[in-house]
Amino acid sequence: MFKKIALATALVATASFATWDKFPVLENHKGQAKVGFTYGMPADKVSTGDLYAGVRYTVIPNLELGTVFNYKLFTDVDGNDGVDGMHNLPLMVRYQFMPILNAFLDVDLPIGEEEFNRDGIGFHFGVQFSQAFGMVNLGTEAGLQIETAGDDKTTPPWTLNLGVEGDFAVNEMFTPYVGIDLLMFLGKTTFDGDNVGDSRTGDMGFEPYLGVAIAFNPMFALDLSARFKMGEDYYGYDDTQMYFDAHLNINF
């Protein structure tokens, strides 16, 4: 049981940077809020529940700022209570420097529950390309994730992430979508500035996902999706992790 709890804690503590989306920033002085719930099954007989709320807003033409507050309501480990509490807080910036290209920077502030959050500062930066092809809206992303050492003087390897998503404009109400994110470690874990253990370069994780956005009107839309995380070398766990998400988008 203690081994299962330790595994569950390690899985939910894995850093997971995620930009708001892979598409162009909102129009000037337009914003969007979202509130949602994610139910996860990261390991055998382990379940998690996360409640979150976020907001993004374009403050000047082509410059979008955002953040997401995420609270882990529960972790159930074979009927026993696991970790809960606040996640680290991401501050998100995107700048659209061409109609089809964005640059982004996410900064992860270590304010979350220490039991399942890293206490270093995380940085995720990169570029996004998006283009419409008929009824398919294609969004892509290439980014690099790095973290500073926290109180434990430990830093994980860097992570390269590549992602692609296709949104299908079936009609004004329904937009199904599919995508995949690929993550790969670069380098080694370090302790107090020194490399530790074997190189993790090439260890990969795969995260396919699918969902549908249901627009009730121009202001409100419901988004339902499922994400699957695979890759024993990357996650240290050979079973597929599954996450199911539902959130309401509010445009303003």
Secondary structure, DSSP 8 states (H G I E B T S, - for coil): -HHHHHHHHHHHHS-----S-SS----TT-EEEEEEEEEEEEETTEEEEEEEEEEEEEEETTEEEEEEEEEEEEEEETTEE---EE--EEEEEEEEEETTEEEEEEEEE--S-TTTS-SS-EEEEEEEEEEEETTEEEEEEEEEEEE---TT-EE--EEEEEEEEEEE--SSSEEEEEEEEEEEEES-EEETTEEESS--TT-EEEEEEEEEEEESSSSEEEEEEEEEEB-HHHHS--S-EEEEEEEEEEE-
